[in-house]
Amino acid sequence: MRPVRFNLNPKEAEISEAISMGKAPDGVPGDGFFATQLSSVVGLARKNSLWPLPFATSCCGIEFMATMASHYDLSRFGSERVGFSPRQCDLLMVMGTIAKKMAPVLRQVYLQMAEPRWVIAVGACASSGGIFDTYSVLQGIDQVIPVDVYVPGCPPRPEAIIDGFMKIQDLVGQESIRRRNSEKYRDLLNSYGIQ
């Protein structure tokens, strides 16, 4: 039989200390209104509502599971819903070793995601092939799809995955609405053979 512990000295929680507000974009506040740029509001909404699609193949996937669990809780950052349908997700998190036979599948999953979409390469294997310098392992997923953030480690700790996620949030929040229509972005996708 396990002993039960009770808190003998409970503290009253202040609601103002428990809730923290995000930083509002630059703008003009008024009585009952707030004027700012549309791209700032869209960036704020996007960065706090990312829907990750985990593409986990090995030990980095286990670290991602720990990141999603209650101790680290990635849902604090607005990614409560982890999706397994590429058509509904906007953040592809590739974790683990990607074999060359799996590269076309990874590319197809990326292409099925709606724009705007972002990619995190989690761990040494997804970033550079890791210790598997063999004929059958893809030496970095950036050979088949563009990558926005690389998370180093073998496997990376949950804190590193959260740091990479926060870097993606910064990138998403500062991205212009028109960036995806730019000539530079089209050239990037054309370099990967993506129309």
C-alpha positions as CSV (number, residue, x, y, z in Angstrom):
1,M,0.0,0.0,0.0
2,R,1.4,3.4,-1.1
3,P,1.4,6.3,1.4
4,V,-0.7,9.2,0.4
5,R,0.7,12.7,0.8
6,F,-1.4,15.7,1.6
7,N,-0.4,19.3,1.2
8,L,-0.7,20.6,4.8
9,N,0.1,24.2,3.9
10,P,-1.9,25.0,0.8
11,K,-1.3,28.4,-0.9
12,E,-3.9,30.5,-2.6
13,A,-3.1,30.9,-6.2
14,E,-3.3,34.3,-7.8
15,I,-5.0,34.1,-11.2
16,S,-3.0,37.1,-12.4
17,E,0.3,35.3,-11.7
18,A,-0.9,32.1,-13.4
19,I,-1.9,33.6,-16.7
20,S,0.6,35.3,-19.0
21,M,-0.4,37.2,-22.0
22,G,1.5,37.1,-25.3
23,K,3.1,40.2,-26.7
24,A,0.7,42.1,-28.9
25,P,2.1,43.3,-32.3
26,D,3.0,47.0,-32.7
27,G,0.0,49.1,-33.4
28,V,-2.3,51.9,-32.4
29,P,-4.5,51.2,-29.4
30,G,-7.7,53.1,-29.0
31,D,-10.9,53.0,-27.0
32,G,-12.5,49.7,-28.1
33,F,-10.1,49.1,-31.1
34,F,-6.6,48.2,-32.0
35,A,-5.1,49.1,-35.4
36,T,-2.1,47.2,-36.7
37,Q,-0.8,45.5,-39.9
38,L,-2.6,42.5,-41.2
39,S,0.6,40.5,-41.5
40,S,1.4,41.0,-37.8
41,V,-2.0,39.7,-36.7
42,V,-1.8,36.7,-39.1
43,G,1.8,36.0,-38.0
44,L,0.7,36.1,-34.3
45,A,-2.2,33.7,-35.0
46,R,-0.1,31.3,-37.1
47,K,2.8,31.1,-34.7
48,N,0.5,30.2,-31.8
49,S,-1.6,27.6,-33.6
50,L,0.9,25.4,-35.4
51,W,-0.4,21.8,-36.1
52,P,2.6,19.5,-36.2
53,L,2.8,16.3,-38.3
54,P,5.3,14.0,-36.7
55,F,7.2,11.8,-39.2
56,A,9.1,9.7,-36.7
57,T,11.1,6.6,-37.6
58,S,13.4,5.9,-34.7
59,C,14.8,7.1,-31.4
60,C,14.1,10.8,-32.0
61,G,10.5,9.9,-32.1
62,I,10.7,8.6,-28.6
63,E,12.2,11.9,-27.5
64,F,9.3,13.7,-29.3
65,M,6.8,11.5,-27.3
66,A,8.5,12.8,-24.2
67,T,8.2,16.3,-25.5
68,M,4.5,15.9,-26.0
69,A,4.0,14.3,-22.5
70,S,3.0,16.2,-19.4
71,H,6.5,17.0,-18.1
72,Y,7.5,19.1,-21.1
73,D,4.1,19.6,-22.7
74,L,4.6,21.0,-26.2
75,S,0.9,22.0,-26.2
76,R,1.8,25.0,-24.1
77,F,3.1,26.6,-27.3
78,G,-0.1,26.3,-29.2
79,S,0.4,22.9,-30.8
80,E,-2.2,20.9,-28.8
81,R,-3.4,19.1,-31.8
82,V,-0.8,16.7,-33.3
83,G,-2.2,15.6,-36.7
84,F,-1.5,12.6,-38.8
85,S,-3.1,13.9,-41.9
86,P,-0.8,16.1,-44.0
87,R,-3.7,18.0,-45.5
88,Q,-4.5,19.5,-42.1
89,C,-1.1,20.1,-40.7
90,D,1.3,23.0,-41.4
91,L,4.5,21.9,-39.6
92,L,6.3,18.7,-40.7
93,M,8.6,17.4,-37.9
94,V,10.9,14.7,-39.4
95,M,12.6,12.7,-36.7
96,G,14.9,9.8,-37.1
97,T,16.7,7.9,-39.9
98,I,15.2,8.3,-43.4
99,A,16.1,5.5,-45.8
100,K,16.5,6.4,-49.5
101,K,13.4,4.2,-50.2
102,M,11.4,6.4,-47.8
103,A,12.5,9.7,-49.4
104,P,9.7,9.6,-52.0
105,V,7.1,9.0,-49.3
106,L,8.5,11.9,-47.2
107,R,8.4,14.2,-50.3
108,Q,4.8,13.1,-51.0
109,V,3.8,13.9,-47.5
110,Y,5.4,17.3,-47.8
111,L,3.6,18.0,-51.1
112,Q,0.3,17.0,-49.6
113,M,0.6,19.7,-46.9
114,A,-1.1,23.0,-47.6
115,E,0.8,26.2,-47.9
116,P,2.2,27.8,-45.8
117,R,4.1,24.8,-44.5
118,W,7.3,24.6,-42.4
119,V,9.8,21.7,-41.8
120,I,11.9,20.8,-38.7
121,A,14.7,18.2,-39.1
122,V,15.0,16.7,-35.6
123,G,18.2,14.9,-34.7
124,A,21.4,14.1,-36.5
125,C,19.9,11.4,-38.7
126,A,17.2,13.7,-40.2
127,S,19.7,16.6,-40.5
128,S,22.7,14.8,-42.0
129,G,22.3,11.0,-41.9
130,G,23.9,10.8,-38.5
131,I,26.2,7.9,-37.9
132,F,24.7,6.0,-40.8
133,D,27.0,7.0,-43.6
134,T,25.8,4.1,-45.8
135,Y,24.3,3.6,-49.3
136,S,20.8,3.1,-48.0
137,V,20.4,6.2,-45.7
138,L,19.5,9.6,-46.9
139,Q,22.2,12.0,-45.8
140,G,19.9,14.7,-44.7
141,I,16.3,15.4,-45.6
142,D,17.3,18.7,-47.2
143,Q,18.2,16.6,-50.3
144,V,14.5,16.0,-51.0
145,I,12.5,18.8,-49.2
146,P,13.5,22.3,-47.9
147,V,14.1,22.5,-44.2
148,D,13.5,25.6,-42.0
149,V,15.0,24.6,-38.7
150,Y,17.6,21.9,-37.7
151,V,17.6,20.5,-34.2
152,P,21.0,18.9,-33.4
153,G,21.5,15.9,-31.1
154,C,21.5,12.1,-31.2
155,P,18.8,12.0,-30.0
156,P,18.1,15.6,-29.0
157,R,16.7,16.2,-25.6
158,P,13.1,17.4,-25.3
159,E,14.4,20.9,-24.4
160,A,16.2,21.0,-27.8
161,I,13.0,20.0,-29.6
162,I,11.1,22.7,-27.8
163,D,13.9,25.2,-28.7
164,G,13.6,24.2,-32.3
165,F,9.8,24.6,-32.1
166,M,10.2,28.1,-30.6
167,K,12.6,29.0,-33.5
168,I,9.9,27.9,-36.0
169,Q,7.4,30.1,-34.1
170,D,9.7,33.1,-34.4
171,L,10.1,32.4,-38.1
172,V,6.4,32.0,-38.6
173,G,5.5,35.1,-36.6
174,Q,7.9,37.3,-38.6
175,E,7.1,35.9,-42.1
176,S,5.4,38.2,-44.5
177,I,2.1,37.1,-45.9
178,R,3.5,37.6,-49.4
179,R,6.7,35.6,-48.9
180,R,5.2,32.4,-50.3
181,N,4.4,34.3,-53.5
182,S,7.9,35.7,-54.0
183,E,10.2,34.8,-56.8
184,K,12.9,33.7,-54.3
185,Y,10.5,31.2,-52.7
186,R,9.5,29.8,-56.1
187,D,13.1,29.4,-57.0
188,L,13.7,27.5,-53.8
189,L,10.9,25.1,-54.6
190,N,12.0,24.8,-58.2
191,S,15.5,23.8,-57.0
192,Y,13.8,20.8,-55.3
193,G,11.7,20.1,-58.4
194,I,8.5,21.3,-56.7
195,Q,6.1,23.4,-58.8
